[in-house]
Amino acid sequence: MPWQVPVAAIILFSIYGFFSAVYQEYREVEQERNALKGGQVTAAKRKAVKELLGDAMRGGEKLKAGSYVEDGERIIVSNERVENWIDGTRDLIEAAFDKEEGRRFMNSDGYEPAKRPPWQEVRIDPYRYHLTPRLQRLVQLILRAGELPIAPDFDPDVWRDRYSSVSYP
């Protein structure tokens, strides 16, 4: 075997090793770039979720007042408006986080109203559509929102459009 064959093999293996190292470095840089890009998207979603929860809080506070002025017209708060706000806020929470957070929002454990109903069935939450416990849960959620994972398929723009088109404040 001539001496050029082992030298050529060594040169080819060296070139192959160089190019595989360059390719490996390229893949690592791409993965870092995609991770940073994903982090920016998550940060933007997190900010949007907090803004939407703040909008929901302002809407609930308006409803708690009993009446408010919108477009120069006095609106008297009805049970239907309260239920729409609560259901819409729960839907937002479930879409942004998960169903468990939505259930926690609807839970009235620990809430003691000034005047209790004359009777209470154990299986039914009599305060399900009361604003005070829902607003308390919403405050708790807003405080924890920075730590909770956001659903990957959550689209804040859809919810901004919903809040602007729905008749609750």
N, C-alpha and C positions, 0 to 999 in steps of 0.2 A: 504494500500500500504506500503510495507516495506521501510525502510529508505535508502536502498541501491539503489533503482531506481532513486530518485532525484540526489543522489551523482554521480551515473554512468552517468546520463544525463548531469550533469554539467561538468564532466570530458570529455565526448565525445564532447560537444560543445567547450570546451577549446582546445582540440586537433584539432578539425576542424578549429577553428579560427587561431590557430598557423600555421597550414599548408596552409591555404588560404593567410595569411600574407606573408609567405615565398614564395609562388607561385607568389603573386603580386609583391614582390620585385624582383624576378627572371625575370618576364616579363618586368619590368622597366629597369633593367640592360641590357636585350637583346635589347630593343628598343634603348637605348643609344648607345650600341655597334654598332647596325645597322646604326644609324644616323652618328656616327663617321666614319664608314666604307664608307658610301655614301659620306660623305664630302671629304674623301681621294680620292675617285674615281672622284668626281667633280673637286677637285684641280688638279688631274693628267690630266683630260680632258682639264681644263682651260689652263694649262701650254702647253699642246700639241697644242691647238688651237692657242695660241699666237705664238708658234714656226712655225706653218704652215702659219699663216698670215705674219710672218717675212720672211719666205721663199718666199711667194708670192710677198712681197715688193721687195726683192732682185731681183726676176725674172722680175718684172715691171721696176725696175731701169736699169737692163741690156738692156731691150727692148728700153727704152727711149734713150739710147746712140746711137741707130741707127744701130750699129753693135757690135759684140763681138766675142771673140775667145772661142770655145768649142772643146775640144779634139784636139787642134792644128789646127783647121780649122776655118777660119773667116766666121761668119754667118751674113748675111745682113738681117736686120729685115724687114719682109714683113707685109702687112696688115693682112694676115691670121694668122701669129704668134701673133700679137697684139690682134686680135679678140679671138683667142684660149685662150690666157692668161686672158683676161677680162672675158670671159664666164666661164672658169675654176675657176677663183677666185670668181666670183659671185656664182657659184655652191657650192664652199666650204663654203662661208659665209651663204648661205641659209641652208646648211646641219648642220652647227655648231650652228647657232642662229635661224633665221626664214626668211621667204620670205620678210618680211618688211625690214630687214637689207640688203638683197640682192637688193631690190628696191632702198634703200637709197644709196648703193654703185654705182648703175647705174645712179643716178640722177646728172645732171650737173648744177643744180641751183647755182647761185653765181659764176660760172666759166666764166671769160671773157678772151678769147684768145687775143694774140697780134694782130692777123689779123682775122677779122670776115669774114664768108662766104658772098658772094655777096647777097644772099637771104636766108631767113630762113622761113620754114613752121612752123607755130605755133604748130601743132600736133606732129611734129617729133623733137627729140633731135639730133641736128647735131653733138654733141660732144659725143654721146653714146660710140663710140669706140676710143676716144682720151685718151691717157695715162695720161696726166697731171691731169684731174679731177678725174680719177679713183685712181691714186696714192694719191691725196689729200684726197679722201674719205677713202681710206685704212688706211692712217695715223690717221684720226679721229676715225675709228673703232678700231684700235689697242689701242688707248688711252682709249676707253670705254669698251674694251673687258673684263676687270676685273669685271665690274658691270653687264654685260648682262648675262641672264640665258642661259646656254648651253643646247641644245636639248638632251633629255635623250637617244635617240637612235643614237647619233653621235658616230662614231667609228673612232678615229684619225688614226689608223693603215691603214684603207682603203684609207684615203687621203694621207698618207705618200707614200703608194704604187703608187697612182695615180700621185703624183708630181714626183716620180722617173721614171715613165714610159711615161709621156707625153712629147712631144717634145718642149714645151716652157720652158724657163730657170727656 
